[in-house]
Amino acid sequence: MTTRTRILTGITTTGTPHLGNYAGAIRPAIVASRDSNADSFYFLADYHALIKCDDPLRIQRSRLEIAATWLAGGLDVDRVTFYRQSDIPEIPELTWLLTCVAAKGLLNRAHAYKASVDKNVETGEDPDAGITMGLYSYPVLMAADILMFNAHKVPVGRDQIQHVEMARDIGQRFNHLFGQGKEFFTMPEALIEESVATLPGLDGRKMSKSYDNTIPLFSSAKELKDAISRIVTDSRAPGEAKDPDNSHLFTLFQAFATPAQSDEFRSELLQGLGWGEAKNRLFQLLDNELGESRERYHQLIERPADLEDILQHGAKKARAVATPFLNELREAVGLRSFVAQTQVAATTKKKAAKAARFVSFREDDGSFRFRLLAADGEQLLLSRNFADGKTAGQVTKQLQSGQPLDVRKEDLSFSVWLEGECVADSPAFADSAARDAAVEALRIALTPIQE
Ligand code: TRP
């Protein structure tokens, strides 16, 4: 049994990771996965990517680059389960089971869908213009990602908190409808890393592809240098004191430096270090920090077959969890084999066995007897007379011991024998079918309960 915290997160494969993604998500996730209490599931959310992007080349390229980035960044695939969402057929299958319990009203409230509707309404379009079912069902697919592996913690950006809450909602509903007291799904929690830096981009706004202000992560040293040269600074000349706390160049430096390095840089800026030289320092720092990983990254990109192997291996690990779990869920909703109805029979049996009961009594002549009553109160057996309570007790015990029952049918009734002696008789039944049903009920009632 594992008591480790299961941490799961997905990365949508629509772009090339930049420095902001690295510092804000990739690096902290890799660090978290090294904790011995963590059981990490990290995956490429390439089905989600299809919702946002219809350019196959871009999807393909992004999957490769993101996989290589995580591995180059030091992700240990022996420790974590690292896979592509689209290699796990159980995920779309679970998505459907969840779709069938997810309230449409819940999905109507999803921020991303609502924003698209609002935009359409503003521009006088049909509210659903250009909105696919993929976008609408996005949160259900994400719920399947999370619930499939019973994740406890889901590290995400703030914009994704609502989706994790929806996963809880949908999972709970499934548990309630099909769990019969069993909680199939663990309730996940969004994990927002407050301490993790949101890196500023070249212009000082949050680094983001949509602002076109990113610093590349593992492209060449020259491209890194070029990007850094475009960082916007104020117009203070060399020799003039700079204000580190209002400089996003300094913020970027801090995100990769030791406290001692940051302190030194700060005092240099206060003493009038020129911006050109300051950019040089930042370049040196990043080149040092990322140079080795950059080399690994390019090696990986050049060997896509190795990456493919690594991800196939990850898929195998993930499916070792997903396949049996999905079978259980299919069973729960009624998608069962016609042949193996054992589970149903077993529950019925348990209930019957629990409810059947022996009732002992004493005859006027002082002898001891008992009746065996089925769950519904129907009398299955009436015992013969025993001289003392102890013998009667032993007989009831032996009947429940699990040894094969010696039942002998006689016309419309039957009797039960122990060691060649008749110990109890059934009442007479209306017909032979009723008699046979009672024999079956007796066998079930006397099967030892296995908890
Ligand atoms: N929707 C997430 C994002 O855009 C990516 C994602 C897909 C995800 N499935 C997930 C994140 C499951 C966490 C858990 O960032």
Boltz pocket constraint, residues with backbone or C-beta under 6 A from the ligand:
constraints:
  - pocket:
      binder: B
      contacts: [[A, 8], [A, 9], [A, 10], [A, 11], [A, 12], [A, 45], [A, 48], [A, 141], [A, 142], [A, 145], [A, 146], [A, 154], [A, 155], [A, 156], [A, 157], [A, 160]]
      max_distance: 6.0
